Amino acid sequence: MYELLIGLHVIDNEGYQKYREGMMPILARMGGGFRYDFTIDETLRSEADHPINRLFAIYFPDVTTRAAFFSDPEYQEVRNKYFEPAVKGSTVIATYER
């Protein structure tokens, strides 16, 4: 299993929720999902160039599936419509295999 730990700066919670609702069926179809998902009130230390108020671990069966997911045209449509206006910053904190 291939996993990413990601920190976001969400500026529109409602728009971000619509993004999640739209991308979840695509993620599930590819064998992926979320192991952890947090909203963050305070960040004590960060190397990101943006605030982080959302942190999650997303997984895929393997790195090839990760690439296929993020380049999928249906996913790209959902991302452009909902994620882009709702998220001001995104940082991949870690990638690893479990």
Steps between C-alpha positions, in 0.01 A plus 500: 500500500627848407402788727536878508475733799367834375446839663260751347395858552125477438333840455150375406382205709175457306682495165758259637222269621353499148846408368521209744152379403590516132839331524416222747329269246800533267743431784299197617476364146880504484537321833596807701366673806579706808651357818505823700337840449536795738409865518780693671444802725865575570826413327804530724766446234482471123735521206209572263470846349130510593294436814376142551150447634428154354718189526429155357653170397380376161592157366518316171580137418833615348682801354373423149139524618581829673621644169196362316264654755646850487513499118150352456286741290194455723710579808655802327153637426396469867831650614472800268139568596523463879855454632670787320270774633474343850867434576766771513799276580594132485809326635599135474657445842600138438459208264564143610412138445317304768 
